[in-house]
Amino acid sequence: MTNTAPSVALPHHIGSQGSPPSSLRRTIRPMQSLADHFATGTVVAAALVPQAMERFDPVLRRLLAGPQFFVKLADGRWKPQGCQLGLGCQCFQFSELVEPVARG
């Protein structure tokens, strides 16, 4: 009596090595940074990255945790719309905004 393993049919997309053929493998690419394509004076709704909020008092951090409106300045920086919370002079880089969406 010989001891042989039963034959198992593999789905056509799985090769004998147990991995999909190269034509079905996903290509993983590094995340591309978003470019600031907004014109001067554009208003966007965005949240701040956590690192940008670290420079504020803990009370202000909670208030800034959600989406805010920002206006693009001529020098490329972004300023919170209005002077609420005493942030009139504080400006941010585009990279500090999370998922900016133009206000329609």
N, C-alpha and C positions, 0 to 999 in steps of 0.2 A: 504494500500500500504506500503510495507516494503522497506526500503532503504538499499540495500546491495551493497557492492563494487564488481565490476566485477572481475572475476577470471583471473589471469594472469599466464601464464605458464613460469616458469623460465628455462633457459638453464640448462642442466643436470650437468654442472660443478659448478653451483652456488647453494648453499644450501638455506634453508629457512631463514637463518639469513643474507643473502646478501653477504656472504664472501665465497671464494672458500674453498673446503675441504683442510685439512692439507696436503694431498698428492700433491696438486697443488701449495701450497704456496712456495715462494722462501725462501731459507735459506740465511740470511744475515750474512756474516762472516766479522770480522775486516780485514782490508787490511794487508797482510803480507809484512814485509820489505824484500827488495831484499838482497840476500847474495852476497858478493864479491867473485865470483868464478874464477876471472881472474888471470892468472899467472903473476909473476913479468916480467916486460918488455913489457906486452901487451899494445897496443895502442887502445884506444876507442874514438869514437866520442860521445860527450855528451854536454849538456848545464849545467850551474851552477844554483843551486837553488837561488832564489832572496836574501835569507839571506846571502849567501856566497858573493854575489856581493856588499852588503852594505858596506863592509870594504874598497872598492876602491873609488877612485876619480870619480865624476860623468861622466867625459869624458871616463874613462876606463870602467865604467859600460855599457855604450852604445856599446862599442867595444866587450865586453864580453857577451853581451846579447844573442848571437846566439850560435850554436854548435861550439865546439872547439875540438882539439885532445888532449888527456891526456895520459901519460905513467905511468903505475903502477911501483912504486918504491919497493925495497926490504922490506921496513918497512910497506908496505900496503897503504901508502899515494899515491895520484895521483898528478903528476906535468904536467902543460901544456907542450905540445911538442914544443921544440925550446925555444928561449929566446925572442920572440916577446913581445912588450909592456912592457918590464922590469919585466916580471913575472917569470923569471928564478928561483927565490928562493921561490916563493909562491906555497905551496902544499895544496891539499884539501883532505878531507875524502871522502870515497866512498858514504856516505850518502848525500854529497853535489853535487853529479852528478845526473842529470836528464836523465833517460832512456839511460844509456850507451850501446853502440853497438860496438862490436869488429870490428876493421878495417880489412877488408879482404884482 
